[in-house]
Amino acid sequence: MTLVPHKKAKALKPSSRRPAKELCSECGLCDTYYIHYVKEACAFINQQIPNLEEQTHGRSRDLEQSDDLYFGVHQDMMAARKTEPIPGAQWTGIVSTIAIEMLTRGMVEGVVCVQNTEDDRFQPKPIIATTPEEILAAKVNKPTLSPNLSVLELVEQSGMKRLLVIGVGCQIQALRAVEKKLGLEKLYVLGTPCTDNVTRAGLQKFLDTTSRSPETVVYYEFMQDFNVHFKHEDGSTELVPFFGLKTNQLKDVFAPSCLSCFDYVNSLADLVVGYMGAPFGWQWIVVRNDRGQEMLDLVQDKIETQPVTSKGDRHQAVQQSIPAYDKAVTLPMWAAKLMGVVIEKIGPKGLEYARFSIDSHFTRNYLYVKRNHPEKLEQHVPDYAKRIVSQYKLPE
Ligand SMILES: Cc1cc2nc3c(=O)[nH]c(=O)nc-3n(C[C@H](O)[C@H](O)[C@H](O)COP(=O)(O)OP(=O)(O)OC[C@H]3O[C@@H](n4cnc5c(N)ncnc54)[C@H](O)[C@@H]3O)c2cc1C
């Protein structure tokens, strides 16, 4: 049985359905009757990460502790990969595997995840999966804003009491804010980091300007080797160096919500599975609390792990990237490739790469909010992000 959202909320007026206006990340909350809580719950109207960290993990992050400051509240961190990867998963399929184990062992009755529509592999279709097959059909990123929370009112209607939600930071902040209204006995949250998301139209522009064959792309990821990796239908991989991206054409492609986001690492999930703090080819696991550990324990016999490491110094690269992005500098491809090779050899690795990525995005986003929504700057940017940004000299 797959539960997909009904269209009831569509009757509401568009202006009242999206109170965050252009900053809306289409998390789906406003497609449900939980829209009544949107002014408190929306990540872009009411930033409240420290309070929700306290509610979820029992404490908010310690700003004096470097790993906490960057990666959020956690009790363990490691690199991991499945010994038998799931073919067609985004990385090795740790997310799908944990979800399947939780369902088949009866820990949860349903899993909120996102499949794609029949005619478009990148068009998101959120569901509440109740079989392993439905979870598997949701594998791989839909690299577009996805209204995952649009299925939330079905949870209450179906009578489910134990639920797993898979989602990105903005979806999870809204979920945590309404968690107590859902009538659940147990909620587990499996998060992924997320940055630079796009609308479906924005995705097309990105593919058209960046890939040699936009229509055959089945998957892409900005990887730790400073290349975007596109996988094509025929199994081939295309590498495009970060420094060769057509920044002048792509500056407006990212959603305004993502340009205003400071929750890259999904602070409010119980367990986070990404890649950016791990060596190339491995996934990065952040266990935030005991529920997260309980989830990870289910797949210990299916993964190999190694400790996280950190190498290099990101600061200079981040500082140089700030004016380069601002001026939309695009290098000729030969120079971009050369720069990619050099930075791969001497650049930041492991957790330092993750910090590089966080610093680059937070400085860019801080400038975006300051220039476009100055009235929101103080409340919207969390203290941890202000501290991270303060390490750099920013243009006006
Ligand atoms: C839009 C996006 C951007 C990301 N950016 C980064 C990043 O910058 N750094 C980093 O370390 N990691 C990032 N990740 C996470 C990373 O790409 C992998 O998703 C993660 O490592 C899990 O891989 P897997 O093979 O275990 O997942 P799979 O087993 O393939 O499962 C993927 C899961 O993701 C869910 N999903 C797919 N698309 C979306 C969506 N749009 N919104 C919410 N949930 C979705 C599906 O429901 C599915 O359950 C991003 C993920 C997304 C969705």
The ligand as an SDF file (V2000), in Angstrom:
LIG
                    3D

 53 58  0  0  0  0  0  0  0  0999 V2000
   18.8210   17.5800   -2.6530 C   0  0  0  0  0  0  0  0  0  0  0  0
   19.9300   16.8750   -1.9230 C   0  0  0  0  0  0  0  0  0  0  0  0
   21.1830   17.5100   -1.7670 C   0  0  0  0  0  0  0  0  0  0  0  0
   22.2120   16.8770   -1.0730 C   0  0  0  0  0  0  0  0  0  0  0  0
   23.4080   17.5320   -0.8750 N   0  0  0  0  0  0  0  0  0  0  0  0
   24.3790   16.9430   -0.1320 C   0  0  0  0  0  0  0  0  0  0  0  0
   25.6030   17.6300    0.1680 C   0  0  0  0  0  0  0  0  0  0  0  0
   25.8190   18.7500   -0.2870 O   0  0  0  0  0  0  0  0  0  0  0  0
   26.5240   17.0060    0.9680 N   0  0  0  0  0  0  0  0  0  0  0  0
   26.3280   15.7470    1.4730 C   0  0  0  0  0  0  0  0  0  0  0  0
   27.1810   15.2280    2.1870 O   0  0  0  0  0  0  0  0  0  0  0  0
   25.1820   15.0730    1.2040 N   0  0  0  0  0  0  0  0  0  0  0  0
   24.2090   15.6300    0.4170 C   0  0  0  0  0  0  0  0  0  0  0  0
   23.0480   14.9570    0.1580 N   0  0  0  0  0  0  0  0  0  0  0  0
   22.9080   13.5530    0.6420 C   0  0  0  0  0  0  0  0  0  0  0  0
   23.5650   12.5240   -0.3050 C   0  0  0  0  0  0  0  0  0  0  0  0
   23.5150   12.9760   -1.6570 O   0  0  0  0  0  0  0  0  0  0  0  0
   22.8310   11.1660   -0.2440 C   0  0  0  0  0  0  0  0  0  0  0  0
   21.4430   11.3760   -0.4030 O   0  0  0  0  0  0  0  0  0  0  0  0
   23.0210   10.4610    1.0560 C   0  0  0  0  0  0  0  0  0  0  0  0
   24.3950   10.2380    1.2660 O   0  0  0  0  0  0  0  0  0  0  0  0
   22.2860    9.1110    1.0630 C   0  0  0  0  0  0  0  0  0  0  0  0
   22.8000    8.2470    0.0760 O   0  0  0  0  0  0  0  0  0  0  0  0
   22.2270    6.7500    0.0050 P   0  0  0  0  0  0  0  0  0  0  0  0
   22.8720    6.0270   -1.1460 O   0  0  0  0  0  0  0  0  0  0  0  0
   22.3290    6.1170    1.3560 O   0  0  0  0  0  0  0  0  0  0  0  0
   20.6910    7.0800   -0.3330 O   0  0  0  0  0  0  0  0  0  0  0  0
   19.5590    6.2210   -1.0840 P   0  0  0  0  0  0  0  0  0  0  0  0
   19.4940    4.8430   -0.4740 O   0  0  0  0  0  0  0  0  0  0  0  0
   19.7200    6.3420   -2.5500 O   0  0  0  0  0  0  0  0  0  0  0  0
   18.2380    6.9980   -0.6090 O   0  0  0  0  0  0  0  0  0  0  0  0
   18.0390    8.3560   -0.9240 C   0  0  0  0  0  0  0  0  0  0  0  0
   16.8890    8.8750   -0.0470 C   0  0  0  0  0  0  0  0  0  0  0  0
   16.8100   10.2830   -0.2220 O   0  0  0  0  0  0  0  0  0  0  0  0
   15.4470   10.6810   -0.2140 C   0  0  0  0  0  0  0  0  0  0  0  0
   15.3580   11.8530   -1.0850 N   0  0  0  0  0  0  0  0  0  0  0  0
   15.6450   11.9190   -2.4020 C   0  0  0  0  0  0  0  0  0  0  0  0
   15.4610   13.1630   -2.8680 N   0  0  0  0  0  0  0  0  0  0  0  0
   15.0310   13.9180   -1.8280 C   0  0  0  0  0  0  0  0  0  0  0  0
   14.6450   15.2730   -1.6880 C   0  0  0  0  0  0  0  0  0  0  0  0
   14.7000   16.1440   -2.7060 N   0  0  0  0  0  0  0  0  0  0  0  0
   14.2340   15.7030   -0.4650 N   0  0  0  0  0  0  0  0  0  0  0  0
   14.2040   14.8390    0.5860 C   0  0  0  0  0  0  0  0  0  0  0  0
   14.5490   13.5440    0.5100 N   0  0  0  0  0  0  0  0  0  0  0  0
   14.9610   13.0810   -0.6800 C   0  0  0  0  0  0  0  0  0  0  0  0
   14.6660    9.4910   -0.7770 C   0  0  0  0  0  0  0  0  0  0  0  0
   13.4040    9.4140   -0.1580 O   0  0  0  0  0  0  0  0  0  0  0  0
   15.5380    8.2850   -0.4110 C   0  0  0  0  0  0  0  0  0  0  0  0
   15.0140    7.6380    0.7170 O   0  0  0  0  0  0  0  0  0  0  0  0
   22.0140   15.5760   -0.5380 C   0  0  0  0  0  0  0  0  0  0  0  0
   20.7590   14.9510   -0.6830 C   0  0  0  0  0  0  0  0  0  0  0  0
   19.7110   15.5900   -1.3670 C   0  0  0  0  0  0  0  0  0  0  0  0
   18.3690   14.8910   -1.4930 C   0  0  0  0  0  0  0  0  0  0  0  0
  1  2  1  0
  2  3  1  0
  2 52  2  0
  3  4  2  0
  4  5  1  0
  4 50  1  0
  5  6  2  0
  6  7  1  0
  6 13  1  0
  7  8  2  0
  7  9  1  0
  9 10  1  0
 10 11  2  0
 10 12  1  0
 12 13  2  0
 13 14  1  0
 14 15  1  0
 14 50  1  0
 15 16  1  0
 16 17  1  0
 16 18  1  0
 18 19  1  0
 18 20  1  0
 20 21  1  0
 20 22  1  0
 22 23  1  0
 23 24  1  0
 24 25  2  0
 24 26  1  0
 24 27  1  0
 27 28  1  0
 28 29  2  0
 28 30  1  0
 28 31  1  0
 31 32  1  0
 32 33  1  0
 33 34  1  0
 33 48  1  0
 34 35  1  0
 35 36  1  0
 35 46  1  0
 36 37  1  0
 36 45  1  0
 37 38  2  0
 38 39  1  0
 39 40  1  0
 39 45  2  0
 40 41  1  0
 40 42  2  0
 42 43  1  0
 43 44  2  0
 44 45  1  0
 46 47  1  0
 46 48  1  0
 48 49  1  0
 50 51  2  0
 51 52  1  0
 52 53  1  0
M  END
$$$$
